[in-house]
Amino acid sequence: MLNHIVFVLCLLVGGGIYFPPLNALTALTLASELYSHMSLIPIVSLFLLWQKREAIFGETRRAILPGAAIAAAGLAAYALATVFKGQLNTAALQDAEMANDYLTVCMAGFVAWVIGSLASWRG
């Protein structure tokens, strides 16, 4: 039970850290028909995770150091995206309200954070 609480806390901390790009991505998804399908990705992912939960979680062991390294890599990706935000807007997207490349790197960092958190707590 404690492992589950730690995992949820890690997700909440990640949600707080990654709130600005998550909020921007949500706004982009709601504002543009081009990105409307993105709201289905977490739903489909959770459904598939639920369907294969026994195979995924059947024989696992805690990997604190590798999980922490993956989560740290996600934070590093987010930090780099934030530092180089102006350079991540490609010429084709100069008129866009939000730089897509910036959000891509931020979301890759968030996914790494979630995977690292999962690897660290699961025991």
CYANA upper distance limits for C-alpha pairs under 8 A (distance plus 0.5 A):
  1 MET  CA      5 ILE  CA      7.01
  2 LEU  CA      6 VAL  CA      6.71
  3 ASN  CA      7 PHE  CA      6.67
  3 ASN  CA    121 TRP  CA      6.04
  3 ASN  CA    122 ARG  CA      7.26
  3 ASN  CA    123 GLY  CA      8.00
  4 HIS  CA      8 VAL  CA      6.68
  4 HIS  CA    121 TRP  CA      7.93
  5 ILE  CA      9 LEU  CA      6.61
  6 VAL  CA     10 CYS  CA      6.64
  6 VAL  CA    121 TRP  CA      7.30
  7 PHE  CA     11 LEU  CA      6.76
  7 PHE  CA    117 SER  CA      6.78
  7 PHE  CA    118 LEU  CA      7.21
  7 PHE  CA    121 TRP  CA      6.39
  8 VAL  CA     12 LEU  CA      6.66
  9 LEU  CA     13 VAL  CA      6.60
 10 CYS  CA     14 GLY  CA      6.57
 10 CYS  CA    117 SER  CA      6.71
 11 LEU  CA     15 GLY  CA      6.50
 11 LEU  CA    114 VAL  CA      7.20
 11 LEU  CA    117 SER  CA      7.88
 12 LEU  CA     16 GLY  CA      6.72
 13 VAL  CA     17 ILE  CA      6.69
 14 GLY  CA     18 TYR  CA      6.37
 14 GLY  CA    110 PHE  CA      7.73
 14 GLY  CA    113 TRP  CA      7.34
 14 GLY  CA    114 VAL  CA      8.14
 15 GLY  CA     19 PHE  CA      6.00
 15 GLY  CA     22 LEU  CA      8.47
 18 TYR  CA     22 LEU  CA      6.58
 18 TYR  CA    106 CYS  CA      8.19
 18 TYR  CA    110 PHE  CA      7.24
 19 PHE  CA     23 ASN  CA      6.30
 20 PRO  CA     24 ALA  CA      6.66
 21 PRO  CA     25 LEU  CA      6.46
 21 PRO  CA    103 LEU  CA      6.79
 21 PRO  CA    106 CYS  CA      7.04
 21 PRO  CA    107 MET  CA      8.03
 22 LEU  CA     26 THR  CA      6.63
 22 LEU  CA    107 MET  CA      8.23
 23 ASN  CA     27 ALA  CA      6.68
 24 ALA  CA     28 LEU  CA      6.59
 24 ALA  CA     98 MET  CA      8.18
 25 LEU  CA     29 THR  CA      6.55
 25 LEU  CA    103 LEU  CA      7.55
 26 THR  CA     30 LEU  CA      6.71
 26 THR  CA     39 SER  CA      8.36
 27 ALA  CA     31 ALA  CA      6.46
 28 LEU  CA     32 SER  CA      6.47
 28 LEU  CA     35 TYR  CA      7.38
 28 LEU  CA     98 MET  CA      8.41
 29 THR  CA     33 GLU  CA      7.89
 29 THR  CA     34 LEU  CA      8.44
 29 THR  CA     35 TYR  CA      5.44
 29 THR  CA     36 SER  CA      5.40
 29 THR  CA     37 HIS  CA      8.12
 29 THR  CA     38 MET  CA      6.96
 29 THR  CA     39 SER  CA      7.29
 30 LEU  CA     35 TYR  CA      8.29
 30 LEU  CA     36 SER  CA      6.86
 32 SER  CA     36 SER  CA      6.82
 37 HIS  CA     41 ILE  CA      7.86
 39 SER  CA     43 ILE  CA      7.98
 40 LEU  CA     44 VAL  CA      6.54
 41 ILE  CA     45 SER  CA      6.49
 42 PRO  CA     46 LEU  CA      6.53
 43 ILE  CA     47 PHE  CA      6.70
 44 VAL  CA     48 LEU  CA      6.68
 45 SER  CA     49 LEU  CA      6.56
 46 LEU  CA     50 TRP  CA      6.54
 47 PHE  CA     51 GLN  CA      6.69
 48 LEU  CA     52 LYS  CA      6.72
 49 LEU  CA     53 ARG  CA      6.08
 49 LEU  CA     56 ILE  CA      8.35
 52 LYS  CA     56 ILE  CA      6.60
 53 ARG  CA     57 PHE  CA      6.22
 53 ARG  CA     58 GLY  CA      8.11
 54 GLU  CA     58 GLY  CA      5.57
 55 ALA  CA     59 GLU  CA      8.37
 56 ILE  CA     60 THR  CA      8.49
 60 THR  CA    122 ARG  CA      7.46
 60 THR  CA    123 GLY  CA      6.96
 61 ARG  CA    122 ARG  CA      6.75
 61 ARG  CA    123 GLY  CA      5.16
 62 ARG  CA    119 ALA  CA      6.81
 62 ARG  CA    120 SER  CA      6.20
 62 ARG  CA    121 TRP  CA      6.59
 62 ARG  CA    122 ARG  CA      5.53
 62 ARG  CA    123 GLY  CA      4.80
 63 ALA  CA     67 GLY  CA      6.33
 63 ALA  CA    119 ALA  CA      6.13
 63 ALA  CA    120 SER  CA      5.61
 63 ALA  CA    121 TRP  CA      8.14
 63 ALA  CA    122 ARG  CA      8.20
 64 ILE  CA     68 ALA  CA      6.42
 64 ILE  CA    119 ALA  CA      7.32
 64 ILE  CA    120 SER  CA      4.67
 64 ILE  CA    121 TRP  CA      7.58
 65 LEU  CA     69 ALA  CA      6.60
 65 LEU  CA    120 SER  CA      7.74
 66 PRO  CA     70 ILE  CA      6.72
 66 PRO  CA    116 GLY  CA      7.88
 66 PRO  CA    119 ALA  CA      7.93
 66 PRO  CA    120 SER  CA      7.91
 67 GLY  CA     71 ALA  CA      6.69
 67 GLY  CA    115 ILE  CA      7.76
 67 GLY  CA    116 GLY  CA      4.46
 67 GLY  CA    117 SER  CA      6.60
 67 GLY  CA    118 LEU  CA      7.77
 67 GLY  CA    119 ALA  CA      5.29
 67 GLY  CA    120 SER  CA      5.12
 68 ALA  CA     72 ALA  CA      6.46
 68 ALA  CA    116 GLY  CA      6.25
 68 ALA  CA    117 SER  CA      7.65
 68 ALA  CA    120 SER  CA      7.01
 69 ALA  CA     73 ALA  CA      6.60
 69 ALA  CA    116 GLY  CA      7.63
 70 ILE  CA     74 GLY  CA      6.83
 70 ILE  CA    112 ALA  CA      6.34
 70 ILE  CA    113 TRP  CA      7.16
 70 ILE  CA    115 ILE  CA      7.67
 70 ILE  CA    116 GLY  CA      5.29
 71 ALA  CA     75 LEU  CA      6.87
 71 ALA  CA    109 GLY  CA      8.46
 71 ALA  CA    112 ALA  CA      6.08
 71 ALA  CA    113 TRP  CA      4.60
 71 ALA  CA    114 VAL  CA      7.67
 71 ALA  CA    115 ILE  CA      7.68
 71 ALA  CA    116 GLY  CA      4.99
 71 ALA  CA    117 SER  CA      7.06
 72 ALA  CA     76 ALA  CA      6.62
 72 ALA  CA    113 TRP  CA      7.77
 73 ALA  CA     77 ALA  CA      6.64
 73 ALA  CA    109 GLY  CA      7.62
 73 ALA  CA    112 ALA  CA      7.51
 73 ALA  CA    113 TRP  CA      8.33
 74 GLY  CA     78 TYR  CA      6.78
 74 GLY  CA    108 ALA  CA      7.46
 74 GLY  CA    109 GLY  CA      4.15
 74 GLY  CA    110 PHE  CA      6.53
 74 GLY  CA    111 VAL  CA      7.81
 74 GLY  CA    112 ALA  CA      5.28
 74 GLY  CA    113 TRP  CA      5.73
 75 LEU  CA     79 ALA  CA      6.59
 75 LEU  CA    109 GLY  CA      6.49
 75 LEU  CA    110 PHE  CA      8.20
 75 LEU  CA    113 TRP  CA      7.60
 76 ALA  CA     80 LEU  CA      6.59
 76 ALA  CA    109 GLY  CA      7.98
 77 ALA  CA     81 ALA  CA      6.57
 77 ALA  CA    105 VAL  CA      6.92
 77 ALA  CA    106 CYS  CA      7.20
 77 ALA  CA    108 ALA  CA      8.00
 77 ALA  CA    109 GLY  CA      5.75
 78 TYR  CA     82 THR  CA      6.64
 78 TYR  CA    105 VAL  CA      7.16
 78 TYR  CA    106 CYS  CA      5.42
 78 TYR  CA    109 GLY  CA      5.95
 78 TYR  CA    110 PHE  CA      8.23
 79 ALA  CA     83 VAL  CA      6.68
 80 LEU  CA     84 PHE  CA      6.50
 81 ALA  CA     85 LYS  CA      5.95
 81 ALA  CA     88 LEU  CA      8.08
 81 ALA  CA    102 TYR  CA      6.25
 81 ALA  CA    105 VAL  CA      6.56
 81 ALA  CA    106 CYS  CA      6.84
 82 THR  CA    102 TYR  CA      8.14
 84 PHE  CA     88 LEU  CA      6.82
 85 LYS  CA     89 ASN  CA      7.71
 85 LYS  CA     99 ALA  CA      8.26
 85 LYS  CA    102 TYR  CA      6.37
 88 LEU  CA     99 ALA  CA      7.23
 88 LEU  CA    100 ASN  CA      8.44
 88 LEU  CA    101 ASP  CA      5.88
 88 LEU  CA    102 TYR  CA      6.07
 89 ASN  CA     93 LEU  CA      6.81
 89 ASN  CA     94 GLN  CA      6.99
 89 ASN  CA     99 ALA  CA      5.40
 89 ASN  CA    100 ASN  CA      7.39
 89 ASN  CA    101 ASP  CA      6.61
 89 ASN  CA    102 TYR  CA      7.54
 90 THR  CA     94 GLN  CA      7.00
 90 THR  CA     99 ALA  CA      8.21
 90 THR  CA    101 ASP  CA      7.95
 93 LEU  CA     99 ALA  CA      7.43
 93 LEU  CA    100 ASN  CA      8.13
 94 GLN  CA     99 ALA  CA      8.40
 98 MET  CA    102 TYR  CA      8.49
 98 MET  CA    103 LEU  CA      8.39
 99 ALA  CA    103 LEU  CA      7.08
100 ASN  CA    104 THR  CA      6.60
101 ASP  CA    105 VAL  CA      6.82
102 TYR  CA    106 CYS  CA      6.70
103 LEU  CA    107 MET  CA      6.45
104 THR  CA    108 ALA  CA      6.64
105 VAL  CA    109 GLY  CA      6.75
106 CYS  CA    110 PHE  CA      6.76
107 MET  CA    111 VAL  CA      6.59
108 ALA  CA    112 ALA  CA      6.69
109 GLY  CA    113 TRP  CA      6.67
110 PHE  CA    114 VAL  CA      6.81
111 VAL  CA    115 ILE  CA      6.67
112 ALA  CA    116 GLY  CA      6.41
113 TRP  CA    117 SER  CA      6.54
114 VAL  CA    118 LEU  CA      6.62
115 ILE  CA    119 ALA  CA      6.65
116 GLY  CA    120 SER  CA      6.58
117 SER  CA    121 TRP  CA      6.78
118 LEU  CA    122 ARG  CA      6.51
